[in-house]
Amino acid sequence: MRKPSVSASVAPSVRAGRLSAGALAALGVLALALGTLQSVVEPALPLLQRELGVSPAEGALIANAVLVAGAVVAPVAGKLGDRYGGKRVLVRLMAVVSAGGLLAGLAPNLPVLLLGQVLQGAMVGALPLSFILVRKHLPAGGSQAAIGLVVALFTAGGMVGTLVAGPIAEGLSWHGMFVLPTIVVIAATAVVTRLMPHDPPTRSDDRIDWPGAVLLSGTLLALMLGLVTVTSAGLPPYAIGALAVAVAALATGWVVVERRAASPMVDLRMLAQPVMWSACLLTFVITAGFGMVSFLLLQLFAVPADGYGFGAGTTGIGLFLLPGAVAGAVSDSVGGIAARRFGPRAVVVVGAVVTAATMTALAATHTAAWQLVLAKVLTAFAAGVATTALLAGTATSVEAGNTGIATGLLVVTRVIGVALGVQAGGVILVAGTDPATGLPSEAAFVTGFTAAGLVAASSLLVVRFTRKGARA
């Protein structure tokens, strides 16, 4: 399977400083376009549900498809870039993303849109590949600045997508909000292909864990599809049992493969360390609660204003969500500082208390848009600070040689937690749908907010339990 790396021995060495301003600018524009393409779905999700005639639980699949694909691509992209060259892999990965964006833009139904979203999930690999390129072609100081620029533009792209999704979808069509960013991705990739110097591949004995990648994606997709099917189809008990067995079999197969793989996608042996399994458990609980909150809030914004909702269109939802996106971006820089000063567990406790209190208040009163906006800001900041603190604390607690494995495991856990939280929110709304109106009842949202608060509060128990385990 591995292609011989002949060029590694004959290619000239790459000189620092060869990366031109034009190539760096093209990487930045590419990151901006990818961030935009990734984020257009969130404010437009209620619109997509109406246009495609799907339930909130099925709508959650649209939001989760990119996350699931990203969880699989993220650990693999860097290895592929090191082995075959960052530029070569980046260009091919962007071809997959572009195909997904165009497919989503032309999608006539939910299955085709989901396939497009899965292909777009390959965009997650663009960041580690960009890091490989700037490190190979720039001196140390310049590469650090360039990496910061790429990350900042990707984050900014997320905010741009939140804002432009509405005007594009309402001015043209929802298809356009996928097509237009994809055109920019294609153009930026063409410039990168022309201006970016080739980087020689490096020899590596590490194998790509394709079986692990396939089994992880299959497990997550089966779990989410199972939640949707069980909720909306009214299946008999034996069918529900069959779905549960299928998910368990896939999950078990993935664990077996990862434990035996010479170079696993996710090194599960790291979970034997208390610092790792406690950080993963806390990360999962925090992100699951946040995923649930995020989905419920954007759905409540879209409920018609003649009832208990606000009747916001895609543009209005984007504006309502923007402060939360800013808070989430700021929290990533604050989390590491807070972890160093107060310790990760203290940060998690504060974040859990803030989230639980916010959800309790929101379940009791949600009659004004500012209440929802404030709830999004508080929960986004709390979740971002807590998960970043856990990431920073774990990275400095494990052995230096295991830093990449440990942080990769936490990133995958973070993605899985958000995805399952979003899907759980969709399931709660479907279960509480009013047959007369076809809309979720207000009680369903109250139930969802209460459940999210309980999930957040449960992290306090996890902190206490894992602290006792560590002492023992």
DOLUMBA-288129 format. One record per residue (C-alpha): residue number from 1; x, y, z; residue in one letter. Coordinates in steps of 0.1 Angstrom, whole numbers, plus 5000, padded with zeros to 4 digits. Example, Ala and Ser with C-alpha at 12.3 -4.5 7.8 and 13.67 -1.06 7.14 Angstrom:
BEGIN
(1, (5123, 4955, 5078), "A")
(2, (5137, 4989, 5071), "S")
//
This chain:
BEGIN
(1, (5000, 5000, 5000), "M")
(2, (5028, 5024, 5008), "R")
(3, (5043, 5040, 4977), "K")
(4, (5081, 5040, 4977), "P")
(5, (5096, 5073, 4987), "S")
(6, (5123, 5075, 4960), "V")
(7, (5122, 5113, 4959), "S")
(8, (5131, 5115, 4995), "A")
(9, (5167, 5105, 4987), "S")
(10, (5171, 5124, 4955), "V")
(11, (5152, 5156, 4960), "A")
(12, (5171, 5187, 4969), "P")
(13, (5168, 5198, 5005), "S")
(14, (5142, 5225, 5011), "V")
(15, (5156, 5258, 5021), "R")
(16, (5140, 5280, 5048), "A")
(17, (5125, 5311, 5033), "G")
(18, (5115, 5297, 5000), "R")
(19, (5078, 5302, 5007), "L")
(20, (5067, 5333, 4988), "S")
(21, (5043, 5359, 5001), "A")
(22, (5019, 5348, 4973), "G")
(23, (5020, 5312, 4984), "A")
(24, (5014, 5321, 5020), "L")
(25, (4986, 5344, 5010), "A")
(26, (4970, 5316, 4990), "A")
(27, (4972, 5293, 5020), "L")
(28, (4955, 5320, 5041), "G")
(29, (4927, 5325, 5016), "V")
(30, (4922, 5288, 5014), "L")
(31, (4919, 5286, 5052), "A")
(32, (4894, 5315, 5052), "L")
(33, (4873, 5298, 5025), "A")
(34, (4874, 5264, 5043), "L")
(35, (4863, 5280, 5075), "G")
(36, (4835, 5297, 5057), "T")
(37, (4824, 5265, 5040), "L")
(38, (4824, 5246, 5073), "Q")
(39, (4803, 5271, 5092), "S")
(40, (4775, 5279, 5067), "V")
(41, (4754, 5250, 5077), "V")
(42, (4748, 5260, 5114), "E")
(43, (4727, 5291, 5108), "P")
(44, (4710, 5276, 5078), "A")
(45, (4701, 5243, 5094), "L")
(46, (4664, 5252, 5101), "P")
(47, (4661, 5264, 5065), "L")
(48, (4676, 5231, 5052), "L")
(49, (4652, 5211, 5073), "Q")
(50, (4623, 5230, 5058), "R")
(51, (4635, 5228, 5022), "E")
(52, (4643, 5191, 5024), "L")
(53, (4614, 5182, 5046), "G")
(54, (4634, 5165, 5073), "V")
(55, (4631, 5163, 5111), "S")
(56, (4654, 5180, 5136), "P")
(57, (4671, 5147, 5142), "A")
(58, (4678, 5142, 5105), "E")
(59, (4689, 5178, 5103), "G")
(60, (4714, 5171, 5131), "A")
(61, (4730, 5145, 5107), "L")
(62, (4737, 5173, 5083), "I")
(63, (4757, 5192, 5109), "A")
(64, (4774, 5161, 5121), "N")
(65, (4785, 5147, 5088), "A")
(66, (4815, 5171, 5086), "V")
(67, (4824, 5164, 5122), "L")
(68, (4824, 5126, 5118), "V")
(69, (4845, 5128, 5087), "A")
(70, (4868, 5153, 5103), "G")
(71, (4874, 5130, 5133), "A")
(72, (4886, 5103, 5109), "V")
(73, (4907, 5126, 5086), "V")
(74, (4924, 5146, 5114), "A")
(75, (4947, 5118, 5127), "P")
(76, (4955, 5105, 5092), "V")
(77, (4962, 5138, 5073), "A")
(78, (4995, 5146, 5090), "G")
(79, (5009, 5111, 5085), "K")
(80, (5000, 5113, 5048), "L")
(81, (5016, 5147, 5044), "G")
(82, (5048, 5135, 5060), "D")
(83, (5049, 5104, 5039), "R")
(84, (5040, 5118, 5005), "Y")
(85, (5046, 5155, 5008), "G")
(86, (5024, 5182, 5023), "G")
(87, (5016, 5200, 4990), "K")
(88, (5007, 5168, 4971), "R")
(89, (4983, 5156, 4998), "V")
(90, (4968, 5191, 5004), "L")
(91, (4960, 5195, 4967), "V")
(92, (4943, 5161, 4965), "R")
(93, (4925, 5166, 4998), "L")
(94, (4911, 5199, 4984), "M")
(95, (4899, 5181, 4953), "A")
(96, (4878, 5159, 4976), "V")
(97, (4865, 5190, 4995), "V")
(98, (4857, 5208, 4963), "S")
(99, (4838, 5178, 4950), "A")
(100, (4818, 5177, 4983), "G")
(101, (4810, 5214, 4982), "G")
(102, (4797, 5212, 4946), "L")
(103, (4778, 5180, 4954), "L")
(104, (4762, 5197, 4984), "A")
(105, (4754, 5227, 4963), "G")
(106, (4736, 5206, 4937), "L")
(107, (4720, 5182, 4962), "A")
(108, (4683, 5174, 4955), "P")
(109, (4677, 5155, 4987), "N")
(110, (4691, 5146, 5021), "L")
(111, (4713, 5116, 5012), "P")
(112, (4731, 5135, 4985), "V")
(113, (4736, 5165, 5008), "L")
(114, (4750, 5141, 5035), "L")
(115, (4774, 5126, 5011), "L")
(116, (4786, 5161, 5001), "G")
(117, (4791, 5170, 5038), "Q")
(118, (4811, 5138, 5044), "V")
(119, (4834, 5147, 5015), "L")
(120, (4837, 5183, 5029), "Q")
(121, (4849, 5168, 5062), "G")
(122, (4883, 5162, 5045), "A")
(123, (4889, 5200, 5050), "M")
(124, (4900, 5193, 5086), "V")
(125, (4932, 5178, 5072), "G")
(126, (4941, 5212, 5056), "A")
(127, (4954, 5226, 5089), "L")
(128, (4980, 5200, 5097), "P")
(129, (4991, 5199, 5061), "L")
(130, (4994, 5237, 5060), "S")
(131, (5016, 5234, 5092), "F")
(132, (5038, 5209, 5075), "I")
(133, (5043, 5232, 5045), "L")
(134, (5052, 5264, 5065), "V")
(135, (5075, 5245, 5088), "R")
(136, (5094, 5230, 5058), "K")
(137, (5097, 5263, 5039), "H")
(138, (5101, 5290, 5066), "L")
(139, (5125, 5295, 5094), "P")
(140, (5113, 5288, 5130), "A")
(141, (5102, 5323, 5138), "G")
(142, (5085, 5328, 5105), "G")
(143, (5067, 5294, 5106), "S")
(144, (5052, 5301, 5140), "Q")
(145, (5038, 5334, 5127), "A")
(146, (5025, 5317, 5096), "A")
(147, (5008, 5289, 5115), "I")
(148, (4991, 5315, 5137), "G")
(149, (4979, 5334, 5106), "L")
(150, (4965, 5302, 5091), "V")
(151, (4946, 5293, 5123), "V")
(152, (4933, 5328, 5127), "A")
(153, (4920, 5330, 5091), "L")
(154, (4903, 5296, 5095), "F")
(155, (4886, 5309, 5127), "T")
(156, (4877, 5341, 5109), "A")
(157, (4863, 5321, 5081), "G")
(158, (4839, 5304, 5105), "G")
(159, (4826, 5338, 5115), "M")
(160, (4823, 5349, 5079), "V")
(161, (4803, 5318, 5071), "G")
(162, (4780, 5324, 5100), "T")
(163, (4773, 5359, 5086), "L")
(164, (4770, 5352, 5049), "V")
(165, (4750, 5320, 5050), "A")
(166, (4718, 5340, 5054), "G")
(167, (4722, 5366, 5027), "P")
(168, (4733, 5340, 5002), "I")
(169, (4706, 5314, 5011), "A")
(170, (4679, 5340, 5012), "E")
(171, (4691, 5361, 4983), "G")
(172, (4700, 5332, 4959), "L")
(173, (4693, 5298, 4974), "S")
(174, (4707, 5275, 5000), "W")
(175, (4727, 5258, 4972), "H")
(176, (4747, 5290, 4967), "G")
(177, (4761, 5290, 5002), "M")
(178, (4779, 5258, 4994), "F")
(179, (4789, 5266, 4958), "V")
(180, (4804, 5301, 4964), "L")
(181, (4829, 5292, 4991), "P")
(182, (4838, 5261, 4971), "T")
(183, (4847, 5282, 4941), "I")
(184, (4871, 5302, 4963), "V")
(185, (4885, 5269, 4976), "V")
(186, (4891, 5258, 4940), "I")
(187, (4907, 5291, 4930), "A")
(188, (4930, 5292, 4961), "A")
(189, (4940, 5256, 4956), "T")
(190, (4950, 5264, 4920), "A")
(191, (4972, 5293, 4933), "V")
(192, (4988, 5271, 4960), "V")
(193, (4995, 5244, 4933), "T")
(194, (5013, 5270, 4912), "R")
(195, (5032, 5290, 4938), "L")
(196, (5039, 5265, 4966), "M")
(197, (5073, 5248, 4964), "P")
(198, (5073, 5211, 4963), "H")
(199, (5083, 5195, 4996), "D")
(200, (5100, 5161, 4995), "P")
(201, (5083, 5132, 5013), "P")
(202, (5100, 5115, 5042), "T")
(203, (5106, 5079, 5047), "R")
(204, (5084, 5065, 5075), "S")
(205, (5078, 5030, 5089), "D")
(206, (5044, 5041, 5103), "D")
(207, (5015, 5025, 5085), "R")
(208, (4982, 5044, 5079), "I")
(209, (4955, 5028, 5100), "D")
(210, (4929, 5025, 5073), "W")
(211, (4909, 4998, 5091), "P")
(212, (4907, 5019, 5122), "G")
(213, (4895, 5049, 5103), "A")
(214, (4868, 5030, 5085), "V")
(215, (4856, 5013, 5117), "L")
(216, (4855, 5046, 5136), "L")
(217, (4835, 5064, 5109), "S")
(218, (4812, 5034, 5106), "G")
(219, (4806, 5032, 5143), "T")
(220, (4797, 5069, 5146), "L")
(221, (4775, 5070, 5115), "L")
(222, (4757, 5038, 5126), "A")
(223, (4751, 5053, 5161), "L")
(224, (4737, 5085, 5148), "M")
(225, (4716, 5069, 5121), "L")
(226, (4703, 5045, 5147), "G")
(227, (4693, 5074, 5170), "L")
(228, (4674, 5090, 5141), "V")
(229, (4657, 5058, 5130), "T")
(230, (4647, 5047, 5165), "V")
(231, (4632, 5081, 5172), "T")
(232, (4613, 5087, 5139), "S")
(233, (4604, 5053, 5125), "A")
(234, (4587, 5037, 5155), "G")
(235, (4607, 5004, 5151), "L")
(236, (4598, 4972, 5169), "P")
(237, (4620, 4961, 5198), "P")
(238, (4638, 4934, 5178), "Y")
(239, (4649, 4960, 5152), "A")
(240, (4661, 4984, 5179), "I")
(241, (4681, 4955, 5194), "G")
(242, (4696, 4947, 5160), "A")
(243, (4707, 4983, 5156), "L")
(244, (4723, 4983, 5190), "A")
(245, (4741, 4950, 5182), "V")
(246, (4754, 4965, 5150), "A")
(247, (4768, 4996, 5167), "V")
(248, (4783, 4975, 5195), "A")
(249, (4799, 4951, 5170), "A")
(250, (4815, 4980, 5150), "L")
(251, (4827, 4997, 5182), "A")
(252, (4842, 4964, 5195), "T")
(253, (4859, 4958, 5161), "G")
(254, (4874, 4993, 5162), "W")
(255, (4888, 4988, 5197), "V")
(256, (4903, 4954, 5187), "V")
(257, (4919, 4969, 5156), "V")
(258, (4933, 4999, 5175), "E")
(259, (4948, 4977, 5202), "R")
(260, (4966, 4955, 5177), "R")
(261, (4976, 4981, 5151), "A")
(262, (5013, 4989, 5150), "A")
(263, (5005, 5026, 5143), "S")
(264, (4969, 5031, 5155), "P")
(265, (4948, 5061, 5145), "M")
(266, (4939, 5065, 5181), "V")
(267, (4963, 5048, 5206), "D")
(268, (4938, 5034, 5231), "L")
(269, (4967, 5022, 5253), "R")
(270, (4972, 5058, 5264), "M")
(271, (4938, 5055, 5281), "L")
(272, (4954, 5033, 5307), "A")
(273, (4970, 5064, 5322), "Q")
(274, (4947, 5082, 5347), "P")
(275, (4955, 5116, 5333), "V")
(276, (4944, 5105, 5299), "M")
(277, (4911, 5087, 5306), "W")
(278, (4900, 5113, 5330), "S")
(279, (4907, 5141, 5305), "A")
(280, (4889, 5122, 5277), "C")
(281, (4859, 5115, 5299), "L")
(282, (4857, 5152, 5310), "L")
(283, (4861, 5164, 5274), "T")
(284, (4834, 5141, 5262), "F")
(285, (4809, 5152, 5289), "V")
(286, (4816, 5189, 5283), "I")
(287, (4814, 5188, 5245), "T")
(288, (4783, 5166, 5245), "A")
(289, (4765, 5191, 5267), "G")
(290, (4777, 5220, 5245), "F")
(291, (4767, 5202, 5213), "G")
(292, (4732, 5197, 5227), "M")
(293, (4729, 5234, 5238), "V")
(294, (4741, 5247, 5204), "S")
(295, (4716, 5227, 5184), "F")
(296, (4686, 5235, 5207), "L")
(297, (4694, 5273, 5206), "L")
(298, (4695, 5276, 5168), "L")
(299, (4663, 5255, 5165), "Q")
(300, (4645, 5277, 5190), "L")
(301, (4655, 5308, 5171), "F")
(302, (4638, 5294, 5140), "A")
(303, (4605, 5285, 5157), "V")
(304, (4577, 5308, 5144), "P")
(305, (4572, 5339, 5164), "A")
(306, (4534, 5334, 5168), "D")
(307, (4542, 5308, 5195), "G")
(308, (4571, 5307, 5219), "Y")
(309, (4598, 5311, 5192), "G")
(310, (4614, 5340, 5175), "F")
(311, (4608, 5333, 5138), "G")
(312, (4643, 5342, 5128), "A")
(313, (4655, 5335, 5092), "G")
(314, (4690, 5323, 5083), "T")
(315, (4704, 5358, 5084), "T")
(316, (4689, 5366, 5118), "G")
(317, (4701, 5332, 5132), "I")
(318, (4736, 5340, 5119), "G")
(319, (4736, 5374, 5137), "L")
(320, (4723, 5358, 5169), "F")
(321, (4750, 5331, 5168), "L")
(322, (4779, 5354, 5160), "L")
(323, (4786, 5366, 5196), "P")
(324, (4789, 5329, 5206), "G")
(325, (4813, 5322, 5178), "A")
(326, (4835, 5351, 5189), "V")
(327, (4833, 5339, 5225), "A")
(328, (4844, 5304, 5214), "G")
(329, (4874, 5318, 5195), "A")
(330, (4885, 5339, 5225), "V")
(331, (4881, 5309, 5248), "S")
(332, (4907, 5289, 5229), "D")
(333, (4934, 5315, 5238), "S")
(334, (4922, 5319, 5274), "V")
(335, (4920, 5281, 5282), "G")
(336, (4957, 5275, 5282), "G")
(337, (4964, 5305, 5304), "I")
(338, (4937, 5295, 5328), "A")
(339, (4950, 5259, 5330), "A")
(340, (4985, 5271, 5338), "R")
(341, (4973, 5295, 5365), "R")
(342, (4945, 5276, 5382), "F")
(343, (4948, 5240, 5369), "G")
(344, (4926, 5222, 5344), "P")
(345, (4902, 5207, 5370), "R")
(346, (4894, 5241, 5385), "A")
(347, (4887, 5255, 5351), "V")
(348, (4864, 5226, 5344), "V")
(349, (4845, 5230, 5376), "V")
(350, (4839, 5267, 5369), "V")
(351, (4828, 5260, 5334), "G")
(352, (4804, 5233, 5345), "A")
(353, (4788, 5255, 5371), "V")
(354, (4784, 5283, 5346), "V")
(355, (4769, 5260, 5320), "T")
(356, (4745, 5243, 5345), "A")
(357, (4734, 5276, 5359), "A")
(358, (4728, 5290, 5324), "T")
(359, (4708, 5260, 5313), "M")
(360, (4687, 5261, 5345), "T")
(361, (4679, 5298, 5339), "A")
(362, (4672, 5292, 5302), "L")
(363, (4648, 5263, 5310), "A")
(364, (4629, 5286, 5333), "A")
(365, (4627, 5316, 5310), "T")
(366, (4635, 5319, 5273), "H")
(367, (4611, 5347, 5261), "T")
(368, (4637, 5372, 5248), "A")
(369, (4663, 5367, 5221), "A")
(370, (4690, 5383, 5242), "W")
(371, (4686, 5355, 5267), "Q")
(372, (4694, 5329, 5241), "L")
(373, (4723, 5349, 5228), "V")
(374, (4738, 5353, 5263), "L")
(375, (4733, 5316, 5269), "A")
(376, (4752, 5308, 5237), "K")
(377, (4781, 5332, 5247), "V")
(378, (4784, 5318, 5282), "L")
(379, (4782, 5281, 5272), "T")
(380, (4806, 5285, 5242), "A")
(381, (4831, 5303, 5264), "F")
(382, (4828, 5279, 5293), "A")
(383, (4831, 5248, 5270), "A")
(384, (4860, 5263, 5250), "G")
(385, (4880, 5273, 5281), "V")
(386, (4874, 5239, 5298), "A")
(387, (4883, 5217, 5269), "T")
(388, (4914, 5239, 5259), "T")
(389, (4925, 5237, 5296), "A")
(390, (4922, 5199, 5295), "L")
(391, (4941, 5198, 5263), "L")
(392, (4969, 5220, 5276), "A")
(393, (4971, 5203, 5309), "G")
(394, (4973, 5168, 5293), "T")
(395, (4999, 5179, 5268), "A")
(396, (5022, 5189, 5296), "T")
(397, (5014, 5159, 5319), "S")
(398, (5023, 5131, 5295), "V")
(399, (5058, 5122, 5283), "E")
(400, (5071, 5145, 5256), "A")
(401, (5071, 5116, 5231), "G")
(402, (5034, 5110, 5236), "N")
(403, (5022, 5146, 5233), "T")
(404, (5009, 5141, 5197), "G")
(405, (4991, 5109, 5206), "I")
(406, (4975, 5124, 5237), "A")
(407, (4963, 5156, 5221), "T")
(408, (4951, 5137, 5190), "G")
(409, (4930, 5114, 5213), "L")
(410, (4915, 5145, 5230), "L")
(411, (4907, 5162, 5197), "V")
(412, (4889, 5131, 5184), "V")
(413, (4870, 5128, 5218), "T")
(414, (4860, 5165, 5215), "R")
(415, (4846, 5160, 5180), "V")
(416, (4827, 5128, 5190), "I")
(417, (4812, 5146, 5220), "G")
(418, (4799, 5175, 5200), "V")
(419, (4785, 5152, 5173), "A")
(420, (4766, 5130, 5198), "L")
(421, (4754, 5160, 5217), "G")
(422, (4740, 5176, 5186), "V")
(423, (4723, 5143, 5177), "Q")
(424, (4709, 5139, 5212), "A")
(425, (4694, 5174, 5209), "G")
(426, (4677, 5164, 5176), "G")
(427, (4663, 5133, 5191), "V")
(428, (4648, 5152, 5221), "I")
(429, (4631, 5176, 5197), "L")
(430, (4617, 5148, 5175), "V")
(431, (4604, 5130, 5206), "A")
(432, (4586, 5162, 5217), "G")
(433, (4571, 5172, 5183), "T")
(434, (4535, 5183, 5183), "D")
(435, (4516, 5162, 5158), "P")
(436, (4492, 5191, 5151), "A")
(437, (4519, 5216, 5140), "T")
(438, (4548, 5193, 5131), "G")
(439, (4570, 5216, 5153), "L")
(440, (4588, 5207, 5186), "P")
(441, (4567, 5217, 5216), "S")
(442, (4581, 5242, 5241), "E")
(443, (4583, 5214, 5266), "A")
(444, (4607, 5196, 5244), "A")
(445, (4631, 5226, 5245), "F")
(446, (4627, 5228, 5283), "V")
(447, (4635, 5191, 5285), "T")
(448, (4666, 5196, 5263), "G")
(449, (4679, 5226, 5282), "F")
(450, (4674, 5207, 5315), "T")
(451, (4692, 5176, 5301), "A")
(452, (4721, 5198, 5289), "A")
(453, (4723, 5213, 5324), "G")
(454, (4724, 5179, 5339), "L")
(455, (4751, 5167, 5316), "V")
(456, (4772, 5198, 5325), "A")
(457, (4766, 5192, 5362), "A")
(458, (4777, 5156, 5358), "S")
(459, (4812, 5168, 5349), "S")
(460, (4815, 5179, 5386), "L")
(461, (4809, 5143, 5396), "L")
(462, (4835, 5132, 5370), "V")
(463, (4860, 5156, 5385), "V")
(464, (4854, 5143, 5420), "R")
(465, (4855, 5107, 5409), "F")
(466, (4887, 5110, 5389), "T")
(467, (4904, 5130, 5416), "R")
(468, (4898, 5102, 5441), "K")
(469, (4910, 5077, 5415), "G")
(470, (4942, 5097, 5410), "A")
(471, (4949, 5098, 5447), "R")
(472, (4942, 5061, 5451), "A")
//
